[in-house]
């Protein structure tokens, strides 16, 4: 199962909010809704998050065996 826990830890470390990503960077609120529910997001979105947050993919997602 893909976990987005590292994403929220990265946001906290960098002092960035979802509000900033939605209203200042143009990300869809639906993206974060899907992430909170553990649903899939596109690799394009992961790429954009990595670019915006200046981080690695492992700072956004991780795989956890169920």
N, C-alpha and C positions, 0 to 999 in steps of 0.2 A: 504494500500500500504506500502511496506517495503521501508524505507529510509536509505541510507547509509551516511547521513550527519554526524552522530556521529563518523563514521570512520575517516572522513577527519579532524574533530575537534580533535580527539585523535592523529592522526598523527602530527598535528600542535603543540599540547601541548607537545608531546614527542620529537619533533624535528626530526622526521623520514620522509623520502621521499619514494615515490613509487619506485624510482630507487633503493634504498637500499633493499626494499622488493623483487624486481624482481631479481636484479643481485647479491645480497649478501645472501638472504634468500631463493631464488629459487621459488618464487611465479610466476605464469604465468601472463604475461602482459594482456592476455585476461580476466583474473579475474577482473582487475581494469577497463578495458574497459567496461565490463558488469556492474560493479558497477556504473560507471559514467552514463550509460544509464538507470539505475534503473532496470536492469534485475536480475534474480535469480542467486545466487551462492549456492554452496552446504553447508550443515551444517559442513561437514568435513573441508571445506575451512574456514568457520567462526571459527571453533575450532582451526585451525592452526594459524589464525590471532590473536585470543585471547592469545594463548600460546606465540607467537612471540612478541606481543606488551605488554604482561603481563597485560591484561585488562579483563573486563567482556563483555558478549555478548551485553549488553546495550551500551557499548562503540563503538560497530561496527554497529549495526542496531537498528532501532526503527520502530514501526508500526504507521502509520498516516492514519486516516480515510480520505477518499477522499471527 
